[in-house]
Amino acid sequence: MKKLLIATALLLSTGTAFAQQCGEEQASITPISVIQGHAWQSPLLDQEVTTAGTVTANWTADNELAGFFLQSNEPDDDPLSSEGIFVSVANEQTFTEGDLVVVTGRVAEVNEQTRLVDVSAMQSCPQARPMPAPVTVRLPFKSNEQREQYENMRVTLVASDRHDLTISGHYQLPRHGYFDVSSGRLFTPSQIVEPGKSAREQMQRNQLNRVQVDDNSDVEPSTLPFSALTSKAQNSVRSGTTLEPIVGILTEFRGRARIQPTEAIVAKHIDEPESPNEKGDHLRISSFNVLNLFNGNGEQNGFPTERGAQSFDAYQRQQTKILSALVEIDADVFGLMEVENDGYGPDSAIVQLVNELNSEQSSHYVIAEPRAQRLGDDQIAVGLIYNRNRVKPLGHAHTLTEGPFRSGSRPPLAQVFEDKQTSKQFTVVVNHFKSKGGCPEQGANANQRDGQYCWNQQRVDSAKALTEWIAQNDFPAPVLLGDFNAYFKEDPIRYIESQGFTNVSEAEDYSYVFDSQAGALDHVFVDKTLAESITNVQHIHYNSDEPTVFSYEDTDYFEPGPYRSSDHDPVIIDVEF
């Protein structure tokens, strides 16, 4: 595209006396550092200025960023003011890195990034100036002000001495072409510290320890970017992959730090999903949230459903993925969450799932049914299925529909089993507590700003009612599993532990990633009589580390394997009686 040259008349009309000779210093040139200032907003906001600098990156072609970056050649003595700025232009420019550009435009803040917009004059001087050396920026940032200090400048982004740059989340990758990176993996605050002051402080640390890595485009990508970082399992950019230092332009985007890479991003270690360990002769129990498995009315119609698949074909894809996971896990007892609550008839979702599962492998699974047509009044329910070749049910399944399980938390389901190999008796109790969303504005269940979000009191009440019910029924060797919608350090989890149950996982085990922060909403608690019998505990990261685009809903990327079969990871334990 053609270059825009400054016309003498235009220069005079803007009050500029820029000389015809490129690079000659003039009093009318406003240094970039003065435009940036010290605050989050420019002190010259909405004023027209003329500034000059070296082109550090040019993304003005179609489907790019519609602008280019300038950086001062001779920084001032003030380390708190940035030396870089972004210039928005409507047309493609032929600038190359190292060109000197003098530009006149209006100072603006767009998505919290300082820019020049409404460019009225521009002159480029291709003199192959040396590029400003990138400044090393180490995560986590010391403060938000440090981010502002380097806004729009060339940087080399590195991790702390104890960690690697780690992909921590990628929710916006399919739609907006960026993922989040941090120094080590980010954890949900209440997963690793106590709720309250500690969680709030951890939340602030997390915000200083994340940067968006962009694909240098402002449109939805036609194909997923960053193909050099993909795993072998299904060519996906997975959370947990570690990276070499990233060279690029540090920017701001709606309160988050962002880097526009100017060099290829190199993976240090690409995360690959692990498979379940061999279980041998041990008894395997698994918890798995299957993310709204609805089958319509069971006869290829009734779609779209209230919470699940939007078509029969989508339902088949969803079930295929879930079956792949169930077969590979090969548990003797599965506790399932978010199954359509449509009973146990031949057209029900859980019956169709078990029928398909039995056709996929040699084990014969049976549904543990309570003496009820359905579990409570919610659209979703928990389910419990077992391999009758390995375990034998003792009586019917039990459920509790009173108190906090009348509404909010889904009714639990308990089944007493006998292990056919050892004749040992144990009880599996499947749970799905009230979620954190849909906050009331006031009361004990409102967001208390302690890191536990909404409905925490309902979940605590559920934990109390659950453990009392288990004690009253004198269930042998109870194993409590499911989606408790509470992280490792939160009140409901600690209450269950206070009642003599052992959480078999550790604080850095996770089953869910939200807002690029990992944590465990899915837990397995065992009675103290079983604690020494657990030989294996695994959170199988089929789902939480995978981009959402690989779910059953997107036909372009669909694969029949277990990856992104849900938004929660299954959890397994192996027991040696």
C-alpha positions as CSV (number, residue, x, y, z in Angstrom):
1,M,0.0,0.0,0.0
2,K,1.1,3.6,-0.5
3,K,2.8,5.6,2.2
4,L,1.2,8.7,3.5
5,L,3.5,11.7,3.2
6,I,3.1,14.9,5.2
7,A,2.2,17.8,3.1
8,T,3.6,21.2,4.0
9,A,0.2,22.8,4.2
10,L,-1.1,20.1,6.5
11,L,1.9,20.5,8.8
12,L,1.3,24.2,9.1
13,S,-2.4,23.7,9.7
14,T,-1.7,21.4,12.7
15,G,0.8,23.8,14.2
16,T,3.7,21.6,13.3
17,A,7.0,22.9,12.0
18,F,8.5,19.5,11.3
19,A,11.4,19.9,9.0
20,Q,11.6,18.2,5.6
21,Q,14.7,16.4,6.7
22,C,13.8,13.2,8.6
23,G,15.0,12.9,12.1
24,E,15.7,16.5,12.7
25,E,14.6,17.4,16.3
26,Q,11.9,20.0,16.6
27,A,10.3,21.6,19.7
28,S,6.9,20.6,18.3
29,I,7.6,16.9,18.8
30,T,6.0,15.5,21.9
31,P,8.0,12.6,23.4
32,I,6.1,9.4,23.7
33,S,6.9,9.3,27.4
34,V,5.1,12.6,27.9
35,I,2.1,11.3,26.1
36,Q,2.1,8.2,28.4
37,G,2.7,9.9,31.7
38,H,2.6,8.0,35.0
39,A,-1.1,7.3,35.4
40,W,-3.3,4.7,33.7
41,Q,-4.6,7.4,31.4
42,S,-2.6,9.7,29.3
43,P,-2.3,13.3,30.7
44,L,-2.8,14.5,27.1
45,L,-6.1,12.5,26.6
46,D,-8.1,13.9,23.6
47,Q,-5.3,16.3,22.6
48,E,-3.7,16.3,19.2
49,V,0.0,15.7,19.3
50,T,2.9,15.0,17.0
51,T,5.4,12.4,18.1
52,A,8.2,10.3,16.6
53,G,9.7,6.9,17.2
54,T,11.0,3.7,15.7
55,V,8.6,1.1,14.3
56,T,8.8,-2.0,16.5
57,A,5.9,-3.9,14.9
58,N,3.6,-3.2,12.0
59,W,0.2,-5.0,12.0
60,T,-1.8,-3.0,9.5
61,A,-2.6,-5.7,6.9
62,D,-6.1,-7.1,6.6
63,N,-7.3,-9.1,9.7
64,E,-4.4,-7.8,11.8
65,L,-4.5,-5.1,14.5
66,A,-5.1,-2.1,12.2
67,G,-2.1,-0.2,13.6
68,F,1.6,-0.2,14.4
69,F,3.8,0.4,17.4
70,L,6.4,3.1,17.9
71,Q,9.0,3.3,20.6
72,S,11.3,6.2,21.5
73,N,14.9,6.0,20.3
74,E,16.2,8.0,23.2
75,P,14.3,7.2,26.4
76,D,14.1,9.8,29.0
77,D,15.4,9.5,32.5
78,D,12.0,8.6,34.0
79,P,11.7,4.8,34.4
80,L,8.0,5.1,35.4
81,S,6.8,6.4,32.0
82,S,6.5,4.1,29.0
83,E,8.4,4.8,25.8
84,G,6.0,3.0,23.5
85,I,2.7,3.9,21.8
86,F,0.2,2.2,19.4
87,V,-0.9,4.2,16.3
88,S,-4.3,3.2,14.8
89,V,-4.6,3.5,11.0
90,A,-7.2,2.5,8.5
91,N,-4.9,1.5,5.7
92,E,-2.1,-1.0,5.3
93,Q,1.4,0.6,5.7
94,T,4.7,-0.5,4.3
95,F,6.7,0.4,7.3
96,T,9.4,-2.1,8.3
97,E,10.9,-2.6,11.8
98,G,13.5,0.1,12.3
99,D,11.8,2.8,10.3
100,L,11.5,6.2,11.9
101,V,8.0,7.5,11.8
102,V,6.7,11.0,12.7
103,V,2.9,11.0,13.2
104,T,0.2,13.5,14.2
105,G,-3.0,12.2,15.9
106,R,-5.3,12.4,18.8
107,V,-4.4,10.8,22.1
108,A,-7.0,8.2,23.1
109,E,-7.5,5.3,25.6
110,V,-9.0,2.3,23.8
111,N,-9.7,-0.8,25.9
112,E,-7.3,0.9,28.4
113,Q,-4.4,1.0,25.9
114,T,-2.9,4.4,25.1
115,R,-3.1,5.1,21.4
116,L,-2.9,7.7,18.7
117,V,-6.1,7.8,16.7
118,D,-7.6,10.0,14.0
119,V,-4.2,10.3,12.4
120,S,-4.0,13.5,10.3
121,A,-0.3,13.5,9.2
122,M,2.4,10.8,9.0
123,Q,5.9,10.6,7.5
124,S,8.2,7.6,7.5
125,C,11.9,7.7,7.2
126,P,13.4,4.3,6.2
127,Q,16.8,4.7,7.8
128,A,17.1,1.2,9.3
129,R,17.5,2.4,12.8
130,P,18.5,-0.1,15.4
131,M,15.5,-1.6,17.2
132,P,15.1,-0.7,20.8
133,A,16.4,-3.6,22.9
134,P,13.6,-5.5,24.6
135,V,13.2,-5.0,28.4
136,T,13.1,-8.2,30.5
137,V,9.8,-8.3,32.3
138,R,9.4,-11.1,34.9
139,L,6.2,-12.6,36.1
140,P,4.5,-12.0,38.4
141,F,4.5,-8.2,38.0
142,K,5.5,-6.3,41.2
143,S,2.4,-4.1,40.8
144,N,-0.1,-3.0,38.2
145,E,1.9,0.2,37.8
146,Q,4.8,-1.9,36.5
147,R,2.6,-3.0,33.6
148,E,1.8,0.6,32.8
149,Q,5.5,1.4,32.9
150,Y,6.2,-0.9,29.9
151,E,2.9,-0.4,28.0
152,N,3.4,-0.7,24.2
153,M,7.2,-1.4,24.6
154,R,9.3,-4.3,23.4
155,V,9.8,-6.8,26.2
156,T,11.0,-10.3,26.8
157,L,8.5,-12.0,29.1
158,V,10.0,-14.5,31.5
159,A,8.9,-16.5,34.5
160,S,10.2,-16.3,38.1
161,D,13.3,-18.3,38.9
162,R,11.2,-21.1,40.4
163,H,8.8,-21.7,37.6
164,D,8.4,-21.8,33.8
165,L,6.1,-19.7,31.7
166,T,2.9,-21.9,31.7
167,I,-0.2,-21.8,29.6
168,S,-2.9,-21.4,32.3
169,G,-6.0,-21.0,30.2
170,H,-7.4,-20.7,26.7
171,Y,-11.1,-20.0,27.0
172,Q,-10.9,-17.2,24.4
173,L,-8.6,-19.0,22.0
174,P,-11.2,-20.2,19.4
175,R,-13.1,-16.9,19.3
176,H,-10.4,-14.2,20.0
177,G,-7.1,-16.0,19.3
178,Y,-5.4,-15.6,22.7
179,F,-4.4,-17.7,25.7
180,D,-3.3,-16.8,29.2
181,V,0.3,-17.4,30.4
182,S,1.6,-17.2,33.9
183,S,4.7,-18.0,36.0
184,G,3.7,-21.6,36.9
185,R,0.1,-22.7,36.9
186,L,-2.5,-20.4,38.4
187,F,-4.7,-21.9,41.1
188,T,-8.1,-20.7,42.2
189,P,-7.3,-18.9,45.5
190,S,-9.6,-21.0,47.8
191,Q,-8.0,-24.1,46.3
192,I,-4.7,-23.4,48.0
193,V,-5.3,-20.9,50.7
194,E,-8.0,-20.3,53.4
195,P,-11.1,-18.2,52.4
196,G,-11.1,-14.7,53.5
197,K,-8.1,-12.4,53.7
198,S,-5.7,-15.0,52.4
199,A,-7.9,-15.8,49.4
200,R,-8.3,-12.1,48.6
201,E,-4.5,-11.6,48.7
202,Q,-4.0,-14.7,46.5
203,M,-6.5,-13.3,44.0
204,Q,-4.4,-10.1,43.7
205,R,-1.3,-12.1,43.2
206,N,-3.0,-14.1,40.5
207,Q,-4.0,-11.0,38.7
208,L,-0.3,-9.8,38.7
209,N,0.8,-13.2,37.4
210,R,-1.0,-13.5,34.0
211,V,-0.6,-12.1,30.5
212,Q,-2.7,-12.7,27.4
213,V,-0.7,-14.0,24.5
214,D,-2.4,-12.8,21.4
215,D,-2.3,-13.9,17.7
216,N,-1.8,-10.3,16.5
217,S,-5.3,-10.2,14.9
218,D,-8.5,-8.5,15.8
219,V,-10.8,-11.0,14.1
220,E,-12.0,-14.5,15.0
221,P,-9.4,-17.0,13.7
222,S,-10.5,-19.2,10.9
223,T,-8.2,-21.9,12.2
224,L,-6.8,-22.3,15.7
225,P,-3.6,-20.3,16.1
226,F,-0.3,-21.4,17.7
227,S,-0.2,-24.8,16.0
228,A,3.5,-25.2,17.1
229,L,2.3,-25.5,20.7
230,T,-0.3,-28.3,20.2
231,S,-0.3,-31.7,21.8
232,K,-0.3,-35.0,19.9
233,A,-3.5,-36.3,21.5
234,Q,-5.8,-34.0,19.3
235,N,-3.7,-31.1,18.1
236,S,-4.9,-28.8,20.9
237,V,-3.2,-26.1,22.9
238,R,-3.4,-27.5,26.4
239,S,-3.2,-25.7,29.7
240,G,0.0,-26.8,31.5
241,T,2.2,-26.5,28.4
242,T,5.4,-24.6,29.3
243,L,7.1,-22.0,27.1
244,E,10.4,-20.4,26.5
245,P,10.6,-16.6,27.1
246,I,8.3,-14.6,24.8
247,V,9.5,-11.6,22.9
248,G,6.9,-9.1,21.9
249,I,5.1,-5.8,22.6
250,L,3.5,-5.6,26.0
251,T,0.1,-3.9,25.9
252,E,-3.1,-3.5,27.9
253,F,-6.5,-4.9,27.1
254,R,-9.5,-4.2,29.3
255,G,-7.6,-4.4,32.5
256,R,-5.4,-7.3,31.6
257,A,-1.8,-7.4,30.4
258,R,-1.4,-8.6,26.9
259,I,1.7,-9.4,24.7
260,Q,1.7,-9.2,20.9
261,P,4.5,-11.7,20.0
262,T,7.1,-10.4,17.5
263,E,9.0,-13.7,17.4
264,A,7.9,-17.3,17.2
265,I,6.7,-18.8,20.5
266,V,8.6,-21.9,21.4
267,A,7.3,-24.7,23.6
268,K,9.6,-25.9,26.4
269,H,7.4,-28.9,27.2
270,I,4.0,-29.7,25.6
271,D,1.5,-31.1,28.0
272,E,0.1,-34.4,27.0
273,P,-3.0,-35.8,28.8
274,E,-2.3,-38.9,30.9
275,S,-4.3,-42.1,30.9
276,P,-5.6,-43.9,33.9
277,N,-3.1,-46.2,35.5
278,E,-3.5,-49.9,35.2
279,K,-5.8,-51.0,38.0
280,G,-4.8,-54.7,38.2
281,D,-7.0,-56.5,40.7
282,H,-7.8,-53.4,42.7
283,L,-11.3,-52.1,42.9
284,R,-11.7,-48.8,41.0
285,I,-14.2,-46.1,41.8
286,S,-14.7,-43.0,39.7
287,S,-16.5,-39.7,39.9
288,F,-17.4,-38.0,36.6
289,N,-19.5,-34.9,35.8
290,V,-20.8,-35.6,32.3
291,L,-22.0,-32.1,31.6
292,N,-25.8,-32.2,31.0
293,L,-26.2,-35.5,29.3
294,F,-29.8,-35.1,27.9
295,N,-31.2,-37.5,25.3
296,G,-34.4,-35.6,24.3
297,N,-37.3,-38.0,24.7
298,G,-35.1,-41.0,23.8
299,E,-36.5,-41.4,20.3
300,Q,-34.3,-39.1,18.2
301,N,-36.5,-36.1,18.8
302,G,-37.2,-33.7,21.7
303,F,-34.3,-31.5,20.7
304,P,-33.0,-29.0,21.6
305,T,-33.1,-30.1,25.2
306,E,-33.3,-27.8,28.2
307,R,-29.6,-28.0,29.2
308,G,-27.8,-30.4,26.9
309,A,-27.4,-31.2,23.2
310,Q,-29.2,-29.0,20.7
311,S,-29.8,-31.9,18.2
312,F,-29.8,-35.7,18.1
313,D,-26.5,-35.7,16.2
314,A,-25.0,-33.5,18.9
315,Y,-26.3,-35.9,21.5
316,Q,-24.7,-38.8,19.7
317,R,-21.4,-37.0,19.6
318,Q,-21.6,-36.2,23.3
319,Q,-22.4,-39.7,24.2
320,T,-19.6,-41.0,22.0
321,K,-17.1,-38.9,23.9
322,I,-18.4,-39.8,27.3
323,L,-18.3,-43.5,26.4
324,S,-14.7,-43.2,25.3
325,A,-13.8,-41.8,28.7
326,L,-15.8,-44.4,30.6
327,V,-14.3,-47.3,28.7
328,E,-10.8,-46.1,29.2
329,I,-11.3,-45.4,33.0
330,D,-12.7,-48.9,33.4
331,A,-14.1,-48.3,36.9
332,D,-16.1,-50.9,38.8
333,V,-18.3,-48.2,40.2
334,F,-19.1,-44.8,38.5
335,G,-20.7,-41.9,40.2
336,L,-22.1,-39.6,37.6
337,M,-23.4,-36.0,37.8
338,E,-25.5,-33.9,35.5
339,V,-27.4,-36.8,33.9
340,E,-30.9,-35.8,32.7
341,N,-33.4,-36.4,35.5
342,D,-35.9,-38.4,33.5
343,G,-36.1,-41.6,35.5
344,Y,-35.0,-45.2,34.8
345,G,-37.3,-46.2,31.9
346,P,-36.0,-47.5,28.6
347,D,-35.9,-44.1,27.0
348,S,-34.1,-42.4,29.9
349,A,-30.7,-40.8,29.4
350,I,-28.9,-43.0,32.0
351,V,-30.4,-46.3,30.6
352,Q,-29.4,-45.4,27.0
353,L,-25.9,-44.5,28.3
354,V,-25.5,-47.9,30.1
355,N,-26.9,-49.8,27.1
356,E,-24.3,-48.2,24.9
357,L,-21.5,-48.7,27.5
358,N,-22.3,-52.5,27.7
359,S,-22.1,-52.8,23.9
360,E,-18.6,-51.1,23.9
361,Q,-16.8,-53.5,26.3
362,S,-17.0,-56.8,28.1
363,S,-18.0,-55.6,31.6
364,H,-21.7,-55.5,32.4
365,Y,-22.8,-52.3,34.0
366,V,-26.1,-52.0,36.0
367,I,-27.8,-48.9,37.3
368,A,-28.2,-48.5,41.1
369,E,-31.8,-47.4,41.4
370,P,-33.6,-45.9,44.4
371,R,-37.2,-46.6,45.3
372,A,-38.2,-43.5,43.4
373,Q,-39.1,-42.7,39.8
374,R,-36.6,-39.8,39.7
375,L,-34.3,-38.0,42.1
376,G,-35.9,-34.7,43.2
377,D,-37.3,-32.0,41.0
378,D,-34.1,-30.6,39.3
379,Q,-33.6,-31.0,35.6
380,I,-30.4,-32.9,36.3
381,A,-29.6,-35.7,38.8
382,V,-26.7,-37.8,40.0
383,G,-26.4,-41.4,38.8
384,L,-24.6,-44.5,40.0
385,I,-23.7,-47.5,37.8
386,Y,-21.6,-50.5,38.7
387,N,-19.9,-53.5,37.1
388,R,-21.9,-56.5,38.3
389,N,-19.0,-58.8,37.5
390,R,-17.0,-57.2,40.3
391,V,-19.4,-55.9,42.9
392,K,-22.8,-57.0,44.2
393,P,-25.4,-54.5,45.5
394,L,-26.8,-55.0,48.9
395,G,-30.4,-53.8,48.8
396,H,-31.7,-50.9,46.8
397,A,-30.0,-47.5,46.5
398,H,-30.8,-44.8,49.1
399,T,-31.5,-41.1,48.6
400,L,-32.1,-38.0,50.7
401,T,-34.6,-35.3,49.5
402,E,-35.0,-33.2,52.6
403,G,-33.4,-30.0,53.9
404,P,-30.9,-28.5,51.5
405,F,-31.5,-31.4,49.1
406,R,-35.1,-30.3,48.6
407,S,-33.9,-27.5,46.4
408,G,-30.5,-26.3,45.3
409,S,-28.2,-29.2,46.0
410,R,-29.2,-32.4,44.1
411,P,-30.3,-35.3,46.2
412,P,-27.4,-37.7,46.9
413,L,-27.5,-41.4,46.0
414,A,-26.0,-44.1,48.2
415,Q,-25.5,-47.8,47.4
416,V,-24.0,-50.4,49.6
417,F,-21.8,-52.9,47.7
418,E,-19.9,-56.1,48.4
419,D,-16.6,-56.7,46.6
420,K,-17.0,-60.1,45.1
421,Q,-13.2,-60.8,45.4
422,T,-12.9,-60.1,49.1
423,S,-16.5,-60.0,50.4
424,K,-15.7,-56.6,51.9
425,Q,-18.6,-54.2,52.1
426,F,-18.4,-50.5,51.2
427,T,-20.8,-47.7,50.3
428,V,-20.6,-45.2,47.4
429,V,-22.4,-41.9,47.9
430,V,-22.7,-39.7,44.9
431,N,-23.2,-36.0,45.3
432,H,-23.8,-32.8,43.4
433,F,-23.9,-29.7,45.6
434,K,-25.4,-26.3,44.7
435,S,-23.2,-24.4,42.2
436,K,-21.6,-21.0,42.8
437,G,-23.7,-19.0,40.2
438,G,-27.0,-17.2,40.4
439,C,-26.2,-15.2,43.5
440,P,-28.8,-13.8,45.8
441,E,-28.3,-10.2,46.6
442,Q,-28.5,-10.5,50.4
443,G,-28.3,-13.1,53.1
444,A,-25.9,-15.9,54.1
445,N,-25.8,-17.3,50.5
446,A,-24.8,-14.0,48.9
447,N,-21.3,-13.5,47.8
448,Q,-19.3,-12.8,51.0
449,R,-16.2,-11.7,49.1
450,D,-14.1,-14.4,50.8
451,G,-13.3,-16.4,47.7
452,Q,-16.1,-18.9,48.0
453,Y,-18.6,-17.0,45.9
454,C,-22.4,-17.6,46.2
455,W,-24.4,-20.3,48.0
456,N,-21.6,-21.3,50.3
457,Q,-24.0,-21.6,53.3
458,Q,-26.2,-23.9,51.2
459,R,-23.2,-26.1,50.5
460,V,-22.2,-26.1,54.1
461,D,-25.7,-27.1,55.1
462,S,-25.6,-29.8,52.5
463,A,-22.3,-31.2,53.9
464,K,-23.8,-31.3,57.4
465,A,-27.1,-33.0,56.3
466,L,-25.1,-35.5,54.2
467,T,-22.7,-36.6,56.9
468,E,-25.5,-36.8,59.4
469,W,-27.6,-39.0,57.0
470,I,-24.6,-41.3,56.4
471,A,-24.1,-41.7,60.2
472,Q,-27.7,-42.3,60.8
473,N,-27.8,-45.1,58.2
474,D,-24.6,-46.6,59.5
475,F,-23.4,-47.2,55.9
476,P,-20.3,-49.5,55.9
477,A,-17.0,-47.9,54.7
478,P,-18.6,-44.9,53.0
479,V,-16.9,-43.3,50.0
480,L,-18.3,-39.8,49.3
481,L,-17.7,-38.6,45.8
482,G,-19.0,-36.1,43.3
483,D,-19.1,-32.5,42.3
484,F,-19.2,-30.6,45.6
485,N,-18.9,-27.2,43.8
486,A,-16.4,-26.2,46.5
487,Y,-12.6,-25.9,46.2
488,F,-10.1,-27.7,48.4
489,K,-9.8,-25.1,51.2
490,E,-13.5,-24.1,51.3
491,D,-15.9,-24.5,54.2
492,P,-18.0,-27.5,52.9
493,I,-14.8,-29.5,52.2
494,R,-13.3,-28.8,55.6
495,Y,-16.6,-29.7,57.3
496,I,-16.7,-33.1,55.7
497,E,-13.1,-33.7,56.7
498,S,-14.0,-32.7,60.3
499,Q,-16.5,-35.5,60.4
500,G,-13.8,-38.2,60.0
501,F,-13.5,-38.4,56.2
502,T,-10.2,-38.1,54.4
503,N,-9.9,-36.2,51.1
504,V,-7.7,-38.4,49.1
505,S,-6.4,-35.6,46.9
506,E,-3.9,-32.8,47.5
507,A,-4.3,-29.1,47.1
508,E,-2.5,-29.0,43.7
509,D,-4.8,-31.7,42.3
510,Y,-7.5,-30.1,40.1
511,S,-10.5,-31.1,38.0
512,Y,-11.7,-27.8,36.6
513,V,-10.2,-24.6,35.1
514,F,-12.2,-21.3,35.4
515,D,-10.8,-17.9,34.4
516,S,-7.4,-19.6,33.8
517,Q,-7.3,-20.8,37.4
518,A,-7.2,-24.5,38.2
519,G,-9.0,-26.1,41.2
520,A,-10.8,-29.2,42.3
521,L,-14.6,-29.0,42.5
522,D,-14.7,-32.8,42.3
523,H,-13.6,-34.7,45.3
524,V,-13.4,-38.2,46.8
525,F,-13.6,-38.6,50.6
526,V,-13.1,-42.0,52.2
527,D,-14.0,-43.3,55.7
528,K,-11.0,-43.5,57.9
529,T,-11.2,-47.3,57.8
530,L,-10.4,-47.1,54.0
531,A,-7.7,-44.4,54.1
532,E,-4.8,-46.9,54.1
533,S,-6.4,-49.0,51.4
534,I,-6.2,-46.4,48.6
535,T,-3.4,-47.4,46.2
536,N,-4.0,-44.8,43.4
537,V,-5.6,-41.4,43.1
538,Q,-5.8,-39.6,39.7
539,H,-7.6,-36.6,38.3
540,I,-7.6,-37.6,34.6
541,H,-7.2,-34.3,32.7
542,Y,-9.2,-35.2,29.7
543,N,-11.2,-32.0,29.9
544,S,-10.1,-29.1,32.0
545,D,-6.9,-28.5,30.1
546,E,-8.5,-28.8,26.7
547,P,-10.0,-25.8,24.7
548,T,-13.8,-25.8,24.6
549,V,-13.8,-26.0,20.9
550,F,-13.0,-29.7,21.1
551,S,-16.3,-30.5,22.8
552,Y,-19.1,-32.3,21.0
553,E,-20.8,-29.0,20.1
554,D,-18.2,-28.0,17.4
555,T,-18.3,-30.3,14.4
556,D,-15.2,-28.8,12.9
557,Y,-12.9,-30.1,15.6
558,F,-14.9,-33.1,16.8
559,E,-12.9,-36.3,17.6
560,P,-14.6,-39.4,19.2
561,G,-12.0,-39.8,21.9
562,P,-12.4,-38.8,25.6
563,Y,-10.9,-35.3,25.4
564,R,-13.3,-32.5,26.2
565,S,-16.0,-35.0,26.9
566,S,-17.1,-32.6,29.7
567,D,-15.9,-29.5,31.4
568,H,-14.9,-31.4,34.6
569,D,-12.1,-34.0,34.8
570,P,-13.0,-37.5,36.1
571,V,-11.4,-38.5,39.4
572,I,-10.5,-42.2,40.1
573,I,-9.4,-44.1,43.2
574,D,-8.2,-47.7,43.3
575,V,-8.8,-49.6,46.5
576,E,-7.0,-52.7,47.9
577,F,-9.1,-54.2,50.6
